[in-house]
């Protein structure tokens, strides 16, 4: 960032009116910068020199004129999250709006037809994770009764976001190591969960976790801690809370009083008091809290995986901290998942049908629920407080949602019921709109969206199909769209629709709450509906950034829409928009050891993989195998490949069963991932020679100590150990049938 830009930023931080009294102008400058949230100086993206960007404040009835200046060398965009606006202003490049070219400017202009708490963020690649986001507050015309403060929560990683996605896509479990969440064999043995660990691996299920990424910092308005000391005893303040993170859910707790929820996603709800709540990615809540005494009370946001937290301190004086959430009992989560997973990779909810967050499958992992946490921890009800299920008799009558009371076959001991607790946790069953939200009488079209995924290869999709493999979903103006969302994974998915509000059918009838993001919990079925009243193409997607980039989305397209002048002139705009989940990822590992150099490299996308493995020793002996594979089945356990096997081993210490010092053959084979994560490989080469091989890779004996083993019908075998020191470097040792014993250092990328 240069001096000239810095001067511009200072001048343009505040909005100025330039067109008319009701037209409000903002200028946003997007530029590269550096930050140091964890002590290391790393690259980031700032808006007007800050992370987050400036808070945009407008009033219902205004017209927004927002000039976005892209000072970067790559394309940019801004999406106005939750805003009802013309399709061309929505800010999704190549779908609704033209991208902002490098060093270019784009004017977004739209009338303000709503009020509430919203935000804005990038919609190009992974720029949102790098800092391109900010708060967008739309005020009512009438005077404000309660003072207010914006709380924009976010997550920060020192890694490049593209490296985060690559790490996830290549099944590197470095983030689990950092979070102490590997659930390794040694830990299972010591804690008495060895049987559950064996069952987990038999089912080909990766270790249990509630989030994907390890973050270096969690932020409140761009800082790990914030203070608002001017508040005095008896003060009530409305916190406008925005979860602007890329992939972090936050538990919200306040040390001074209960949380009175008065709005969600910008829409007012009948006030409801709770002791704690979880806020999904991209959700917003307005919450009123009280400062009871002249002290400093902590409003704490703790990551769902409980690795870190960020705080806002309200008031001045002695600090009054909020409760500390203890570490998750991940092996209990594993035990629960083992009861739900089938050998073919499918899952069921043990006969239950859950909806609207009224039952949290993850409660088995919460020590404060089971009573195993710190003694000073409050004890919430396992079922997210049965008070929130007061409308359960109505919920089961909603068409398409099924009977939530059906719990046949459920192991009730697994749920660690604690109904004696008075702790109240917010869920969607508690939300009731302050105004009627019934849709107009119109034909209703029902869509069934199964939220599906493959954690082994980090594939996320809808109905087992990624966005890039689908066409637009054609809808018609004047009809009602009902979507039944069935989460068939063990991850939460915050599903967001652009440019629309939907009703959550939660048993409140005509007063069902309006939202634009719904957190669909694991194994939950939720029903939403909206009136199709607009034009153009609108994005519907999971708001976990890395899930969206992996294919979990759809596009609703209105029939007979007017042409989009920004998009229709761009060649191959639709294919460019679809390109995100087609991304190729590269990884490699090289071990320089005393008996030779062992290497492998892999490049893959959603459906294909090319890998090469090879060894060369210091006498010039070498061998290598290559495979170009296509995944076949839904769970991607099965793939077919063509490849080669080339070797020259005149000094090998052992002879093969059919001695061959030199080999150069083409191969055709099939690989299948067996239970216990055993990789089987059956191949035939062009000479007719058949070989069967079985291998176990990356077996976590401890969090950092890993075992590899291989055997095949050519009587070749290998055994190896690695101790992972950092993400890139390990100490390694192995025995190879052809090259003998050795030890050294491994580099992994």
Secondary structure by P-SEA (a helix, b strand, c coil): ccaaaaaaaaaccbbbbcccccbbbbbbbbbbbccccccbbbbbccccccccccbbbbccccccbbbbbbcccccccccccccccccccccccccccccccccbbbbbbbbbcccccccccccccccccccccbbbbbbccccccbbbbbbbbbbbbcccaaaaaaaaaaccaaaaaaacccccaaaaaaacaaaaaaaaaaacccccccccccccccccccccccccccccccbbbbbbccccccbbbbbbbbccccccccccccccccbbbbcbbbbcccbbbbbbbbbcccbbbbbcccccccccbbbbbcccccccccccccccaaaaaaaaaaacccccccccccccccccccccccccccccccccccccccccccccccccccaaaaaaacccccccccccccccccccccccccbbbbccccccccccccccccbbbbbbbbbcccccccccccccccccccccccccccbbbbbbbbbccccccccccccccccccccccccccccccccccccbbbbbbbbccccccccccccaaaaaaaccbbbbbbcccccccccccccaaaaaaaccccbbbbbbccccccccccbbbbbbcccbbbbbbbcccccccccccccccccccccccccccccbbbbbbccccccccccccccccccccccccccccbbbbbbccccbbbbbbbbcccccccccbbbbbbbccccccccbbbbbccccbbbbcccccccccbbbbbbcc
